[in-house]
């Protein structure tokens, strides 16, 4: 069992930055694919960024060049650095841990990010 706790959300002006963190409990963190997803009001949850066990990453087109996902396996933590934030980035951001070979799939409770002047 893995528990995920996100932090770092808040209110920021357009053009500003935030760094989200997701701390994971449990063992074998380095074996999980970690992802950040977001859900805006009235919209479906969507993938923002993902980092696999080897460190390769992929991003939604809408955040490429602005967001960076990283992980620190020693701290059981994954980060999402968000720069040049825009109002359309406003959403609840969720952390996800997946280990497909073992059919493990865990979500955090979410953290609100609001971009507004």
Chimera marker file (.cmm) of the C-alpha trace (Angstrom):
<marker_set name="trace">
<marker id="1" x="0.000" y="0.000" z="0.000" r="1" g="1" b="0" radius="0.5"/>
<marker id="2" x="1.265" y="3.456" z="-0.938" r="1" g="1" b="0" radius="0.5"/>
<marker id="3" x="-0.058" y="6.730" z="0.398" r="1" g="1" b="0" radius="0.5"/>
<marker id="4" x="0.565" y="9.909" z="-1.554" r="1" g="1" b="0" radius="0.5"/>
<marker id="5" x="0.438" y="13.386" z="-0.045" r="1" g="1" b="0" radius="0.5"/>
<marker id="6" x="0.636" y="16.420" z="-2.312" r="1" g="1" b="0" radius="0.5"/>
<marker id="7" x="1.664" y="19.880" z="-1.200" r="1" g="1" b="0" radius="0.5"/>
<marker id="8" x="2.717" y="23.193" z="-2.684" r="1" g="1" b="0" radius="0.5"/>
<marker id="9" x="-0.491" y="24.369" z="-4.305" r="1" g="1" b="0" radius="0.5"/>
<marker id="10" x="-1.887" y="27.833" z="-3.873" r="1" g="1" b="0" radius="0.5"/>
<marker id="11" x="-2.811" y="31.111" z="-5.526" r="1" g="1" b="0" radius="0.5"/>
<marker id="12" x="-0.335" y="32.643" z="-7.961" r="1" g="1" b="0" radius="0.5"/>
<marker id="13" x="-0.471" y="35.472" z="-10.472" r="1" g="1" b="0" radius="0.5"/>
<marker id="14" x="-0.185" y="34.803" z="-14.222" r="1" g="1" b="0" radius="0.5"/>
<marker id="15" x="3.446" y="34.356" z="-15.160" r="1" g="1" b="0" radius="0.5"/>
<marker id="16" x="4.337" y="33.108" z="-11.706" r="1" g="1" b="0" radius="0.5"/>
<marker id="17" x="5.757" y="29.797" z="-10.523" r="1" g="1" b="0" radius="0.5"/>
<marker id="18" x="4.893" y="27.049" z="-8.091" r="1" g="1" b="0" radius="0.5"/>
<marker id="19" x="6.528" y="23.780" z="-7.138" r="1" g="1" b="0" radius="0.5"/>
<marker id="20" x="4.324" y="20.871" z="-6.206" r="1" g="1" b="0" radius="0.5"/>
<marker id="21" x="5.603" y="17.984" z="-4.128" r="1" g="1" b="0" radius="0.5"/>
<marker id="22" x="4.206" y="14.499" z="-3.682" r="1" g="1" b="0" radius="0.5"/>
<marker id="23" x="5.563" y="12.452" z="-0.802" r="1" g="1" b="0" radius="0.5"/>
<marker id="24" x="5.004" y="8.710" z="-0.937" r="1" g="1" b="0" radius="0.5"/>
<marker id="25" x="4.910" y="6.274" z="1.930" r="1" g="1" b="0" radius="0.5"/>
<marker id="26" x="5.680" y="2.615" z="1.582" r="1" g="1" b="0" radius="0.5"/>
<marker id="27" x="8.504" y="0.776" z="-0.104" r="1" g="1" b="0" radius="0.5"/>
<marker id="28" x="9.785" y="0.346" z="-3.641" r="1" g="1" b="0" radius="0.5"/>
<marker id="29" x="9.106" y="3.958" z="-4.619" r="1" g="1" b="0" radius="0.5"/>
<marker id="30" x="11.787" y="3.811" z="-7.298" r="1" g="1" b="0" radius="0.5"/>
<marker id="31" x="9.865" y="1.069" z="-9.110" r="1" g="1" b="0" radius="0.5"/>
<marker id="32" x="6.748" y="3.173" z="-9.616" r="1" g="1" b="0" radius="0.5"/>
<marker id="33" x="5.899" y="5.323" z="-12.580" r="1" g="1" b="0" radius="0.5"/>
<marker id="34" x="4.924" y="8.654" z="-11.065" r="1" g="1" b="0" radius="0.5"/>
<marker id="35" x="2.611" y="11.149" z="-12.676" r="1" g="1" b="0" radius="0.5"/>
<marker id="36" x="0.939" y="14.474" z="-12.150" r="1" g="1" b="0" radius="0.5"/>
<marker id="37" x="-2.617" y="14.910" z="-13.387" r="1" g="1" b="0" radius="0.5"/>
<marker id="38" x="-5.010" y="17.817" z="-13.145" r="1" g="1" b="0" radius="0.5"/>
<marker id="39" x="-8.732" y="18.363" z="-13.247" r="1" g="1" b="0" radius="0.5"/>
<marker id="40" x="-10.336" y="21.723" z="-13.889" r="1" g="1" b="0" radius="0.5"/>
<marker id="41" x="-14.001" y="22.370" z="-13.030" r="1" g="1" b="0" radius="0.5"/>
<marker id="42" x="-16.280" y="20.734" z="-15.573" r="1" g="1" b="0" radius="0.5"/>
<marker id="43" x="-13.409" y="18.954" z="-17.317" r="1" g="1" b="0" radius="0.5"/>
<marker id="44" x="-11.972" y="15.465" z="-17.303" r="1" g="1" b="0" radius="0.5"/>
<marker id="45" x="-8.830" y="14.659" z="-15.410" r="1" g="1" b="0" radius="0.5"/>
<marker id="46" x="-5.828" y="14.859" z="-17.722" r="1" g="1" b="0" radius="0.5"/>
<marker id="47" x="-2.192" y="13.840" z="-17.641" r="1" g="1" b="0" radius="0.5"/>
<marker id="48" x="0.195" y="16.729" z="-17.074" r="1" g="1" b="0" radius="0.5"/>
<marker id="49" x="3.544" y="14.952" z="-16.783" r="1" g="1" b="0" radius="0.5"/>
<marker id="50" x="4.929" y="11.497" z="-16.079" r="1" g="1" b="0" radius="0.5"/>
<marker id="51" x="8.299" y="10.126" z="-15.064" r="1" g="1" b="0" radius="0.5"/>
<marker id="52" x="9.171" y="6.442" z="-15.304" r="1" g="1" b="0" radius="0.5"/>
<marker id="53" x="11.556" y="4.434" z="-13.181" r="1" g="1" b="0" radius="0.5"/>
<marker id="54" x="14.512" y="5.099" z="-15.467" r="1" g="1" b="0" radius="0.5"/>
<marker id="55" x="13.918" y="8.839" z="-15.368" r="1" g="1" b="0" radius="0.5"/>
<marker id="56" x="12.405" y="9.351" z="-18.800" r="1" g="1" b="0" radius="0.5"/>
<marker id="57" x="9.643" y="11.919" z="-18.877" r="1" g="1" b="0" radius="0.5"/>
<marker id="58" x="6.743" y="12.953" z="-21.019" r="1" g="1" b="0" radius="0.5"/>
<marker id="59" x="4.473" y="16.001" z="-20.891" r="1" g="1" b="0" radius="0.5"/>
<marker id="60" x="1.157" y="17.219" z="-22.121" r="1" g="1" b="0" radius="0.5"/>
<marker id="61" x="1.625" y="19.544" z="-25.094" r="1" g="1" b="0" radius="0.5"/>
<marker id="62" x="0.019" y="22.379" z="-23.136" r="1" g="1" b="0" radius="0.5"/>
<marker id="63" x="2.780" y="22.396" z="-20.497" r="1" g="1" b="0" radius="0.5"/>
<marker id="64" x="5.887" y="21.514" z="-22.523" r="1" g="1" b="0" radius="0.5"/>
<marker id="65" x="8.650" y="24.010" z="-21.924" r="1" g="1" b="0" radius="0.5"/>
<marker id="66" x="6.952" y="25.392" z="-18.812" r="1" g="1" b="0" radius="0.5"/>
<marker id="67" x="6.622" y="22.450" z="-16.421" r="1" g="1" b="0" radius="0.5"/>
<marker id="68" x="9.300" y="20.021" z="-15.255" r="1" g="1" b="0" radius="0.5"/>
<marker id="69" x="8.717" y="16.755" z="-13.440" r="1" g="1" b="0" radius="0.5"/>
<marker id="70" x="11.464" y="15.199" z="-11.349" r="1" g="1" b="0" radius="0.5"/>
<marker id="71" x="11.857" y="12.572" z="-8.656" r="1" g="1" b="0" radius="0.5"/>
<marker id="72" x="14.086" y="11.989" z="-5.669" r="1" g="1" b="0" radius="0.5"/>
<marker id="73" x="14.002" y="8.278" z="-4.916" r="1" g="1" b="0" radius="0.5"/>
<marker id="74" x="15.999" y="8.750" z="-1.719" r="1" g="1" b="0" radius="0.5"/>
<marker id="75" x="13.206" y="10.987" z="-0.393" r="1" g="1" b="0" radius="0.5"/>
<marker id="76" x="10.312" y="9.054" z="-1.958" r="1" g="1" b="0" radius="0.5"/>
<marker id="77" x="9.166" y="12.299" z="-3.523" r="1" g="1" b="0" radius="0.5"/>
<marker id="78" x="8.163" y="13.515" z="-6.962" r="1" g="1" b="0" radius="0.5"/>
<marker id="79" x="8.064" y="17.186" z="-7.887" r="1" g="1" b="0" radius="0.5"/>
<marker id="80" x="6.373" y="19.338" z="-10.483" r="1" g="1" b="0" radius="0.5"/>
<marker id="81" x="8.040" y="22.669" z="-11.142" r="1" g="1" b="0" radius="0.5"/>
<marker id="82" x="5.535" y="24.939" z="-12.855" r="1" g="1" b="0" radius="0.5"/>
<marker id="83" x="6.731" y="28.138" z="-14.500" r="1" g="1" b="0" radius="0.5"/>
<marker id="84" x="4.970" y="30.769" z="-16.600" r="1" g="1" b="0" radius="0.5"/>
<marker id="85" x="1.648" y="29.776" z="-15.110" r="1" g="1" b="0" radius="0.5"/>
<marker id="86" x="-1.494" y="30.834" z="-16.927" r="1" g="1" b="0" radius="0.5"/>
<marker id="87" x="-5.137" y="31.004" z="-15.837" r="1" g="1" b="0" radius="0.5"/>
<marker id="88" x="-5.851" y="27.868" z="-17.866" r="1" g="1" b="0" radius="0.5"/>
<marker id="89" x="-3.499" y="25.959" z="-15.552" r="1" g="1" b="0" radius="0.5"/>
<marker id="90" x="-6.003" y="26.438" z="-12.743" r="1" g="1" b="0" radius="0.5"/>
<marker id="91" x="-7.064" y="23.003" z="-11.518" r="1" g="1" b="0" radius="0.5"/>
<marker id="92" x="-6.757" y="20.467" z="-8.751" r="1" g="1" b="0" radius="0.5"/>
<marker id="93" x="-3.457" y="18.668" z="-9.273" r="1" g="1" b="0" radius="0.5"/>
<marker id="94" x="-3.195" y="15.004" z="-8.355" r="1" g="1" b="0" radius="0.5"/>
<marker id="95" x="-0.219" y="12.737" z="-7.878" r="1" g="1" b="0" radius="0.5"/>
<marker id="96" x="-0.406" y="9.155" z="-9.140" r="1" g="1" b="0" radius="0.5"/>
<marker id="97" x="1.805" y="6.124" z="-8.552" r="1" g="1" b="0" radius="0.5"/>
<marker id="98" x="1.554" y="3.141" z="-10.873" r="1" g="1" b="0" radius="0.5"/>
<marker id="99" x="3.304" y="-0.210" z="-11.005" r="1" g="1" b="0" radius="0.5"/>
<marker id="100" x="1.590" y="-1.886" z="-13.947" r="1" g="1" b="0" radius="0.5"/>
<marker id="101" x="3.274" y="-5.296" z="-13.597" r="1" g="1" b="0" radius="0.5"/>
<marker id="102" x="1.726" y="-5.632" z="-10.149" r="1" g="1" b="0" radius="0.5"/>
<marker id="103" x="-1.476" y="-3.780" z="-11.019" r="1" g="1" b="0" radius="0.5"/>
<marker id="104" x="-0.745" y="-1.182" z="-8.339" r="1" g="1" b="0" radius="0.5"/>
<marker id="105" x="-2.383" y="2.204" z="-8.862" r="1" g="1" b="0" radius="0.5"/>
<marker id="106" x="-2.588" y="4.913" z="-6.189" r="1" g="1" b="0" radius="0.5"/>
<marker id="107" x="-3.773" y="8.527" z="-6.141" r="1" g="1" b="0" radius="0.5"/>
<marker id="108" x="-3.200" y="11.413" z="-3.804" r="1" g="1" b="0" radius="0.5"/>
<marker id="109" x="-5.941" y="13.653" z="-2.474" r="1" g="1" b="0" radius="0.5"/>
<marker id="110" x="-5.066" y="16.571" z="-4.724" r="1" g="1" b="0" radius="0.5"/>
<marker id="111" x="-3.841" y="20.127" z="-4.232" r="1" g="1" b="0" radius="0.5"/>
<marker id="112" x="-5.507" y="23.233" z="-5.640" r="1" g="1" b="0" radius="0.5"/>
<marker id="113" x="-3.599" y="25.512" z="-7.992" r="1" g="1" b="0" radius="0.5"/>
<marker id="114" x="-5.269" y="28.805" z="-8.865" r="1" g="1" b="0" radius="0.5"/>
<marker id="115" x="-3.725" y="31.217" z="-11.351" r="1" g="1" b="0" radius="0.5"/>
<marker id="116" x="-5.387" y="34.602" z="-11.181" r="1" g="1" b="0" radius="0.5"/>
<marker id="117" x="-4.590" y="38.272" z="-10.950" r="1" g="1" b="0" radius="0.5"/>
<link id1="1" id2="2" r="1" g="1" b="0" radius="0.2"/>
<link id1="2" id2="3" r="1" g="1" b="0" radius="0.2"/>
<link id1="3" id2="4" r="1" g="1" b="0" radius="0.2"/>
<link id1="4" id2="5" r="1" g="1" b="0" radius="0.2"/>
<link id1="5" id2="6" r="1" g="1" b="0" radius="0.2"/>
<link id1="6" id2="7" r="1" g="1" b="0" radius="0.2"/>
<link id1="7" id2="8" r="1" g="1" b="0" radius="0.2"/>
<link id1="8" id2="9" r="1" g="1" b="0" radius="0.2"/>
<link id1="9" id2="10" r="1" g="1" b="0" radius="0.2"/>
<link id1="10" id2="11" r="1" g="1" b="0" radius="0.2"/>
<link id1="11" id2="12" r="1" g="1" b="0" radius="0.2"/>
<link id1="12" id2="13" r="1" g="1" b="0" radius="0.2"/>
<link id1="13" id2="14" r="1" g="1" b="0" radius="0.2"/>
<link id1="14" id2="15" r="1" g="1" b="0" radius="0.2"/>
<link id1="15" id2="16" r="1" g="1" b="0" radius="0.2"/>
<link id1="16" id2="17" r="1" g="1" b="0" radius="0.2"/>
<link id1="17" id2="18" r="1" g="1" b="0" radius="0.2"/>
<link id1="18" id2="19" r="1" g="1" b="0" radius="0.2"/>
<link id1="19" id2="20" r="1" g="1" b="0" radius="0.2"/>
<link id1="20" id2="21" r="1" g="1" b="0" radius="0.2"/>
<link id1="21" id2="22" r="1" g="1" b="0" radius="0.2"/>
<link id1="22" id2="23" r="1" g="1" b="0" radius="0.2"/>
<link id1="23" id2="24" r="1" g="1" b="0" radius="0.2"/>
<link id1="24" id2="25" r="1" g="1" b="0" radius="0.2"/>
<link id1="25" id2="26" r="1" g="1" b="0" radius="0.2"/>
<link id1="26" id2="27" r="1" g="1" b="0" radius="0.2"/>
<link id1="27" id2="28" r="1" g="1" b="0" radius="0.2"/>
<link id1="28" id2="29" r="1" g="1" b="0" radius="0.2"/>
<link id1="29" id2="30" r="1" g="1" b="0" radius="0.2"/>
<link id1="30" id2="31" r="1" g="1" b="0" radius="0.2"/>
<link id1="31" id2="32" r="1" g="1" b="0" radius="0.2"/>
<link id1="32" id2="33" r="1" g="1" b="0" radius="0.2"/>
<link id1="33" id2="34" r="1" g="1" b="0" radius="0.2"/>
<link id1="34" id2="35" r="1" g="1" b="0" radius="0.2"/>
<link id1="35" id2="36" r="1" g="1" b="0" radius="0.2"/>
<link id1="36" id2="37" r="1" g="1" b="0" radius="0.2"/>
<link id1="37" id2="38" r="1" g="1" b="0" radius="0.2"/>
<link id1="38" id2="39" r="1" g="1" b="0" radius="0.2"/>
<link id1="39" id2="40" r="1" g="1" b="0" radius="0.2"/>
<link id1="40" id2="41" r="1" g="1" b="0" radius="0.2"/>
<link id1="41" id2="42" r="1" g="1" b="0" radius="0.2"/>
<link id1="42" id2="43" r="1" g="1" b="0" radius="0.2"/>
<link id1="43" id2="44" r="1" g="1" b="0" radius="0.2"/>
<link id1="44" id2="45" r="1" g="1" b="0" radius="0.2"/>
<link id1="45" id2="46" r="1" g="1" b="0" radius="0.2"/>
<link id1="46" id2="47" r="1" g="1" b="0" radius="0.2"/>
<link id1="47" id2="48" r="1" g="1" b="0" radius="0.2"/>
<link id1="48" id2="49" r="1" g="1" b="0" radius="0.2"/>
<link id1="49" id2="50" r="1" g="1" b="0" radius="0.2"/>
<link id1="50" id2="51" r="1" g="1" b="0" radius="0.2"/>
<link id1="51" id2="52" r="1" g="1" b="0" radius="0.2"/>
<link id1="52" id2="53" r="1" g="1" b="0" radius="0.2"/>
<link id1="53" id2="54" r="1" g="1" b="0" radius="0.2"/>
<link id1="54" id2="55" r="1" g="1" b="0" radius="0.2"/>
<link id1="55" id2="56" r="1" g="1" b="0" radius="0.2"/>
<link id1="56" id2="57" r="1" g="1" b="0" radius="0.2"/>
<link id1="57" id2="58" r="1" g="1" b="0" radius="0.2"/>
<link id1="58" id2="59" r="1" g="1" b="0" radius="0.2"/>
<link id1="59" id2="60" r="1" g="1" b="0" radius="0.2"/>
<link id1="60" id2="61" r="1" g="1" b="0" radius="0.2"/>
<link id1="61" id2="62" r="1" g="1" b="0" radius="0.2"/>
<link id1="62" id2="63" r="1" g="1" b="0" radius="0.2"/>
<link id1="63" id2="64" r="1" g="1" b="0" radius="0.2"/>
<link id1="64" id2="65" r="1" g="1" b="0" radius="0.2"/>
<link id1="65" id2="66" r="1" g="1" b="0" radius="0.2"/>
<link id1="66" id2="67" r="1" g="1" b="0" radius="0.2"/>
<link id1="67" id2="68" r="1" g="1" b="0" radius="0.2"/>
<link id1="68" id2="69" r="1" g="1" b="0" radius="0.2"/>
<link id1="69" id2="70" r="1" g="1" b="0" radius="0.2"/>
<link id1="70" id2="71" r="1" g="1" b="0" radius="0.2"/>
<link id1="71" id2="72" r="1" g="1" b="0" radius="0.2"/>
<link id1="72" id2="73" r="1" g="1" b="0" radius="0.2"/>
<link id1="73" id2="74" r="1" g="1" b="0" radius="0.2"/>
<link id1="74" id2="75" r="1" g="1" b="0" radius="0.2"/>
<link id1="75" id2="76" r="1" g="1" b="0" radius="0.2"/>
<link id1="76" id2="77" r="1" g="1" b="0" radius="0.2"/>
<link id1="77" id2="78" r="1" g="1" b="0" radius="0.2"/>
<link id1="78" id2="79" r="1" g="1" b="0" radius="0.2"/>
<link id1="79" id2="80" r="1" g="1" b="0" radius="0.2"/>
<link id1="80" id2="81" r="1" g="1" b="0" radius="0.2"/>
<link id1="81" id2="82" r="1" g="1" b="0" radius="0.2"/>
<link id1="82" id2="83" r="1" g="1" b="0" radius="0.2"/>
<link id1="83" id2="84" r="1" g="1" b="0" radius="0.2"/>
<link id1="84" id2="85" r="1" g="1" b="0" radius="0.2"/>
<link id1="85" id2="86" r="1" g="1" b="0" radius="0.2"/>
<link id1="86" id2="87" r="1" g="1" b="0" radius="0.2"/>
<link id1="87" id2="88" r="1" g="1" b="0" radius="0.2"/>
<link id1="88" id2="89" r="1" g="1" b="0" radius="0.2"/>
<link id1="89" id2="90" r="1" g="1" b="0" radius="0.2"/>
<link id1="90" id2="91" r="1" g="1" b="0" radius="0.2"/>
<link id1="91" id2="92" r="1" g="1" b="0" radius="0.2"/>
<link id1="92" id2="93" r="1" g="1" b="0" radius="0.2"/>
<link id1="93" id2="94" r="1" g="1" b="0" radius="0.2"/>
<link id1="94" id2="95" r="1" g="1" b="0" radius="0.2"/>
<link id1="95" id2="96" r="1" g="1" b="0" radius="0.2"/>
<link id1="96" id2="97" r="1" g="1" b="0" radius="0.2"/>
<link id1="97" id2="98" r="1" g="1" b="0" radius="0.2"/>
<link id1="98" id2="99" r="1" g="1" b="0" radius="0.2"/>
<link id1="99" id2="100" r="1" g="1" b="0" radius="0.2"/>
<link id1="100" id2="101" r="1" g="1" b="0" radius="0.2"/>
<link id1="101" id2="102" r="1" g="1" b="0" radius="0.2"/>
<link id1="102" id2="103" r="1" g="1" b="0" radius="0.2"/>
<link id1="103" id2="104" r="1" g="1" b="0" radius="0.2"/>
<link id1="104" id2="105" r="1" g="1" b="0" radius="0.2"/>
<link id1="105" id2="106" r="1" g="1" b="0" radius="0.2"/>
<link id1="106" id2="107" r="1" g="1" b="0" radius="0.2"/>
<link id1="107" id2="108" r="1" g="1" b="0" radius="0.2"/>
<link id1="108" id2="109" r="1" g="1" b="0" radius="0.2"/>
<link id1="109" id2="110" r="1" g="1" b="0" radius="0.2"/>
<link id1="110" id2="111" r="1" g="1" b="0" radius="0.2"/>
<link id1="111" id2="112" r="1" g="1" b="0" radius="0.2"/>
<link id1="112" id2="113" r="1" g="1" b="0" radius="0.2"/>
<link id1="113" id2="114" r="1" g="1" b="0" radius="0.2"/>
<link id1="114" id2="115" r="1" g="1" b="0" radius="0.2"/>
<link id1="115" id2="116" r="1" g="1" b="0" radius="0.2"/>
<link id1="116" id2="117" r="1" g="1" b="0" radius="0.2"/>
</marker_set>
